[in-house]
Amino acid sequence: MLLYYLDLARRSVRNARALSLLMVLTLGLGIGACMTTITVFHVLAGDPIPHKSARLFDVQLDASDLVGYRPGEEPTFQLTRFDADTLLRERRALRQVAMSGTFLPVRTDSPDVKPVYERSRITSADFFAMFEAPFLRGTGWTAADDESRARVAVISRKLGQRLFGGADPVGREILVRGESLRVVGVLADWRPVPHYFDTTLGAYAPAADLYLPLATALSFGFGTAGNMDCWGNSRGQGPREPGSPCAWAQYWVELASAADAPAFRDYLVQYSEAQRQAGRFERPPNVRLRNVVDHLVHREVLPGDVRLQMWLAFGFLLVCLVNTVGLLLAKSLRRSGEIGVRRALGATRGAIFRQFLVEAGALGLAGGLLGLALSAIGLWLVRQTPAPYAALAQMDWTMLGLTLALALAASLLAGLLPAWHAARVAPAQQLKTQ
């Protein structure tokens, strides 16, 4: 019967080409606008590491002084070097990472290779395993390398290509601000979206191309980029010295289970109280421990204009659906005589209803294909804008399937009222007018 209904739909479209084309165009415009914004929203608001995001936590401690203190207020979102070093040493989590972003000049000893200035990350050894950075060659460094301030580095495939061409960079030497480091690993192309473990340099910034051990980089006096909060008297110390009252290091932990979070929070509270008793912390314990999704929500990573655009696009799709309902009703009224004849020949109301729904679904699929083309154009236009997330506006297979499913669902929804109206046509009354 489906093939029969499809043949009837084909004949109906052929007999009312202009009206059918107008319906396809109306649905295509609504689907295209809606899927363009949904795709952007999907890319920007997705869980960047869904299989373990509930076990990854951002750590915040309140190490500030009492100037301007208000009980329960949000603490600074980064840690001092002293606190980061201490928590790393105590290793109470399955994995733990202290880190910061920076920008560093990199070159080789070859006079033929021009130095490049690269987005870099200074971090502790667990970074690669915790955030599942994919290795193309080699490995990361170890906790022992952190402690010994080893002169090692991990680079991206892109940086390796720039510095060494087609040669394998593992085991080769690079010069970072004049300091010689040995490459121990090369990362495959990798871009977490959003850049959840450090939003200070941009939530949709590309991943770093150069990675150095945190202790090694600090021993060289390399600086950091991003936010830094300082308070009190640093007594002439640099902001990244162990005793300096400046918070600049992001600190993340991976727990064996999300259920371990309360116990780890208790440990942080006890640590904060111990530091207060020792005179380092002036404020009472004020700890925050947020998993990846909660962290992104708290940091308001998703641009507000993207959310607004999505709701406006849904509104536009609704307007297109209302217009499609009107067009389908007009089409069914024009076919009242045909419906009366089919009913007189034995077609049931259910058969008429199904016939019109199949026709609406076929038009919806055609509108969906047009919507796909319009979505591709819309996403291309988004990629031409200067927004930091512009390059990420790409449609994947999930969005492609969702586009066709949305088009089919929308057309069937729009076809319900016209199909019901067609099924209610009285055959006797229509036959009298023929």
C-alpha positions in Angstrom: 0.0 0.0 0.0 2.9 2.4 0.7 4.0 2.2 -2.9 0.4 2.9 -4.0 0.2 5.9 -1.8 3.6 7.2 -3.1 2.3 6.8 -6.6 -0.8 8.9 -5.7 1.5 11.5 -4.1 3.6 11.6 -7.3 0.5 12.3 -9.4 -0.8 14.9 -7.0 2.6 16.7 -7.1 2.5 16.6 -10.9 -1.0 18.0 -11.0 -0.2 20.8 -8.7 3.4 21.6 -9.3 3.4 25.2 -8.2 1.6 24.5 -4.9 3.9 21.5 -4.2 7.0 23.5 -5.0 5.9 26.3 -2.7 5.4 23.8 0.2 8.8 22.2 -0.4 10.4 25.7 -0.5 8.6 26.7 2.7 9.7 23.6 4.6 13.2 23.8 3.2 13.6 27.4 4.4 12.4 26.6 7.9 14.5 23.4 8.1 17.6 25.1 6.7 17.4 28.0 9.2 16.7 25.7 12.1 19.4 23.2 11.4 22.0 25.8 10.8 21.5 27.2 14.3 21.0 23.7 15.9 24.3 22.5 14.3 26.2 25.5 15.7 24.5 24.9 19.1 25.3 21.2 19.0 29.0 21.9 18.3 29.4 24.6 20.9 27.2 23.1 23.7 28.2 19.4 23.4 29.9 17.4 26.1 33.6 17.4 25.0 34.5 14.1 26.7 31.1 12.4 27.4 32.4 9.0 28.6 34.3 10.5 31.5 33.1 14.0 32.0 31.3 13.0 35.2 34.7 11.9 36.7 36.7 15.0 35.7 36.6 17.9 38.2 37.9 21.4 38.3 39.3 22.3 41.7 38.8 25.8 43.4 40.2 26.8 46.7 39.7 30.2 48.5 43.3 31.3 49.3 42.6 35.1 49.1 42.9 37.5 52.0 40.0 39.1 53.9 39.9 42.3 51.9 36.4 42.6 50.4 35.5 39.2 51.8 31.9 38.1 51.6 31.0 34.7 53.1 30.1 32.0 50.5 31.2 34.1 47.5 32.8 32.3 44.5 36.5 31.7 45.2 39.2 32.5 42.6 39.0 29.8 39.9 42.7 29.0 39.9 45.3 27.9 42.4 48.5 29.3 43.7 51.7 27.5 42.9 52.1 26.3 46.5 48.6 24.8 46.6 49.0 23.2 43.1 52.4 21.7 44.1 51.1 20.4 47.4 48.0 18.7 45.9 50.1 17.2 43.2 52.5 15.8 45.8 49.7 14.3 47.9 48.1 12.6 44.9 44.6 11.9 46.4 42.9 11.4 43.0 43.3 8.8 40.3 45.0 11.5 38.2 45.8 15.1 38.9 47.0 18.0 36.7 48.3 21.5 37.4 48.8 23.6 34.3 48.6 26.9 32.5 48.7 28.2 29.0 51.4 30.4 27.5 53.0 31.4 24.2 56.6 30.4 23.4 59.0 30.8 20.5 60.2 27.5 19.1 63.0 26.6 16.6 65.6 24.0 15.8 69.3 24.4 15.5 69.0 24.3 11.7 69.5 27.8 10.1 67.0 26.8 7.4 64.1 26.5 9.8 62.4 29.8 10.8 61.4 30.1 14.5 57.7 30.0 15.2 55.7 31.5 18.1 53.3 28.8 19.3 50.4 28.4 21.6 51.8 26.2 24.4 50.8 24.4 27.6 53.0 23.9 30.7 51.5 21.0 32.6 52.1 18.0 34.8 52.5 14.5 33.5 48.9 13.2 33.9 47.6 15.7 31.4 47.7 13.4 28.3 46.0 10.5 30.0 43.5 12.5 31.8 42.3 14.5 28.8 42.9 11.6 26.3 45.3 13.5 24.0 45.9 11.2 21.1 49.5 10.3 20.3 50.8 9.9 16.8 54.3 8.9 17.9 56.1 8.5 21.2 54.5 9.2 24.6 54.2 11.9 27.2 56.6 12.3 30.1 56.4 10.7 33.6 55.8 12.0 37.1 59.6 11.3 37.7 60.3 13.7 34.8 58.2 16.3 36.5 60.2 15.9 39.7 63.6 16.0 38.0 62.6 18.9 35.8 63.4 16.9 32.7 64.2 18.8 29.5 61.5 17.1 27.4 58.6 18.2 25.3 55.5 17.0 23.4 54.6 18.7 20.1 51.7 18.6 17.8 51.8 16.9 14.3 51.5 20.4 12.8 54.4 21.8 14.7 56.5 18.7 13.9 55.8 19.2 10.2 56.9 22.9 10.5 60.1 22.1 12.3 61.2 18.8 10.8 59.3 18.4 7.6 58.6 14.7 7.0 61.2 13.4 9.5 60.2 11.8 12.8 60.5 14.4 15.5 60.8 11.9 18.4 64.2 12.1 19.9 65.1 15.3 18.2 66.1 18.5 19.9 64.1 21.8 19.8 65.0 25.2 21.2 62.3 26.9 23.3 63.3 30.4 24.2 66.9 29.3 23.9 66.5 26.2 26.1 67.2 22.8 24.5 64.4 20.2 24.9 64.1 16.7 23.6 60.9 15.7 21.8 59.4 12.6 23.4 56.0 12.5 21.8 54.0 13.9 18.8 50.2 14.4 19.2 47.7 13.6 16.4 45.4 16.4 15.3 43.2 17.2 18.4 40.8 20.0 19.2 38.6 19.6 22.3 35.4 21.6 21.8 34.8 23.5 24.0 38.4 23.9 25.3 37.0 22.9 28.7 40.2 22.4 30.8 41.3 26.0 30.2 38.8 28.7 29.2 41.1 31.6 30.1 42.6 31.6 26.6 39.2 31.2 24.9 36.6 28.5 25.2 36.9 27.7 21.5 40.6 28.2 21.1 42.6 25.4 19.3 44.6 23.0 21.4 48.3 23.9 22.1 51.1 22.8 19.7 53.8 22.6 22.4 53.6 20.9 25.8 56.3 21.2 28.5 56.6 19.9 32.1 55.3 22.6 34.5 58.3 22.4 36.8 60.7 22.6 33.9 59.1 25.6 32.4 58.9 27.4 35.7 62.6 26.7 36.4 63.4 28.4 33.1 61.4 31.4 34.1 58.8 31.0 31.4 55.7 33.1 31.9 52.0 32.2 31.6 49.1 33.6 29.7 45.5 34.0 30.9 44.1 35.2 34.2 46.1 35.9 37.4 44.7 37.0 40.7 47.0 38.4 43.4 46.4 39.7 46.9 48.3 40.8 49.9 52.1 41.4 49.9 54.2 39.2 47.7 57.4 40.4 49.5 59.3 40.9 46.3 58.6 37.4 45.0 57.6 36.7 41.4 53.9 35.8 40.9 54.9 32.2 40.1 57.2 31.6 43.0 56.1 28.9 45.5 55.2 31.3 48.2 53.6 34.0 46.1 50.0 34.9 46.9 48.9 34.8 43.2 46.5 32.3 41.7 47.3 31.4 38.1 47.3 27.5 37.7 44.3 25.5 36.6 44.0 22.3 38.6 41.9 19.3 37.5 41.5 15.8 38.9 40.2 12.5 37.6 38.4 10.3 40.1 37.8 6.6 39.8 34.1 7.2 40.1 31.7 10.2 40.2 30.6 8.8 43.6 34.1 9.6 45.0 33.5 13.4 44.6 32.1 14.0 48.1 35.1 12.3 49.8 37.5 14.3 47.6 35.6 17.5 48.5 36.0 16.6 52.2 39.7 16.2 51.6 39.9 19.7 50.0 37.9 21.2 52.9 40.3 19.6 55.4 43.3 20.8 53.4 41.9 24.4 53.3 41.3 24.3 57.1 44.8 23.0 57.7 46.2 25.9 55.6 44.1 28.4 57.6 45.4 27.0 60.8 48.9 27.4 59.4 48.2 31.0 58.7 48.3 30.8 54.9 44.6 31.0 54.3 42.7 33.9 56.0 39.2 32.8 54.9 37.3 29.8 56.2 37.2 26.8 53.8 35.3 27.6 50.6 35.8 24.8 48.1 34.3 24.3 44.7 34.5 20.9 42.8 32.7 20.9 39.5 32.6 18.3 36.8 33.1 19.1 33.2 29.5 19.9 32.3 28.9 22.0 35.5 32.2 23.8 34.9 31.1 24.8 31.4 27.7 26.0 32.6 29.3 28.0 35.5 31.8 29.6 33.1 29.0 30.5 30.7 30.9 29.0 27.8 28.0 28.9 25.4 27.6 32.4 23.7 24.3 33.9 24.6 23.6 35.0 21.0 23.8 31.3 19.8 21.1 30.3 22.2 18.9 33.2 21.1 19.4 32.5 17.4 18.4 28.9 18.0 15.1 29.9 19.6 14.4 32.4 16.8 15.1 29.7 14.2 12.6 27.4 15.9 10.1 30.3 15.8 10.7 30.7 12.1 10.2 26.9 11.6 6.9 27.1 13.4 5.8 29.9 11.0 6.8 27.8 8.1 4.8 24.8 9.5 1.7 27.0 9.9 2.0 28.1 6.3 2.5 24.5 5.2 -0.7 23.5 7.0 -2.5 26.2 5.1 -1.1 25.1 1.7 -1.9 21.4 2.4 -5.5 22.4 3.4 -5.9 24.4 0.2 -4.6 21.4 -1.8 -7.0 19.0 -0.1 -9.9 21.3 -0.8 -9.0 21.3 -4.5 -9.1 17.5 -4.5 -12.4 17.1 -2.7 -14.0 15.6 -5.9 -11.2 13.1 -6.3 -11.5 12.1 -2.6 -15.3 11.7 -3.0 -14.8 9.3 -6.0 -12.2 7.2 -4.0 -14.6 7.0 -1.0 -17.4 6.0 -3.3 -15.2 3.2 -4.8 -14.6 1.8 -1.3 -11.6 3.7 0.2 -12.0 4.0 3.9 -11.4 7.2 5.9 -8.3 5.6 7.3 -7.0 5.0 3.8 -7.6 8.6 2.8 -5.9 9.8 6.0 -2.8 7.6 5.3 -2.7 8.7 1.7 -2.5 12.4 2.7 0.0 11.7 5.4 2.3 9.8 3.0 2.1 12.7 0.6 2.9 15.2 3.3 5.9 13.0 4.4 7.2 12.8 0.8 7.0 16.6 0.5 8.7 16.8 3.9 11.6 14.7 2.7 12.0 16.8 -0.4 11.9 19.9 1.9 14.5 18.2 4.1 16.9 17.7 1.2 16.5 21.4 0.3 17.0 22.2 4.0 20.3 20.3 4.0 21.5 22.3 1.0 20.4 25.6 2.7 22.0 24.5 6.0 25.3 23.8 4.2 25.1 27.4 2.8 24.2 28.8 6.2 27.1 27.0 7.9 29.5 28.2 5.2 28.3 31.8 5.9 28.9 31.2 9.7 32.5 30.0 8.9 33.1 33.4 7.1 32.4 35.4 10.3 35.1 36.5 12.8 33.5 34.6 15.7 36.0 32.4 17.6 33.9 29.3 17.0 33.3 30.0 13.3 35.6 27.3 12.0 33.8 24.7 14.0 30.5 25.2 12.2 30.5 21.8 10.4 27.6 19.4 9.9 28.3 15.8 11.0 26.4 12.6 10.3 24.3 13.0 13.5 23.1 16.4 12.3 22.5 15.2 8.8 20.2 12.4 10.1 18.5 14.9 12.5 17.8 17.2 9.6 16.0 14.6 7.6 14.2 13.3 10.7 13.1 16.9 11.7 11.9 17.5 8.1 9.8 14.3 8.1 8.4 14.9 11.6 7.6 18.5 10.8 5.8 17.6 7.5 3.8 14.8 9.1 2.8 17.2 11.9 1.8 19.8 9.4 -0.1 17.1 7.4 -2.3 15.9 10.3 -5.0 18.5 10.0 -5.3 18.4 6.2 -5.3 14.6 6.3 -8.1 14.6 8.9 -10.0 17.1 6.8 -9.6 15.1 3.7 -10.8 11.9 5.5 -14.0 13.7 6.6 -15.0 14.6 3.1 -18.6 13.2 2.4 -18.6 11.2 -0.9 -22.3 11.7 -1.6 -22.1 15.5 -1.5 -19.0 15.6 -3.7 -20.5 13.2 -6.3 -23.6 15.4 -6.6 -21.4 18.3 -7.7 -19.4 16.3 -10.3 
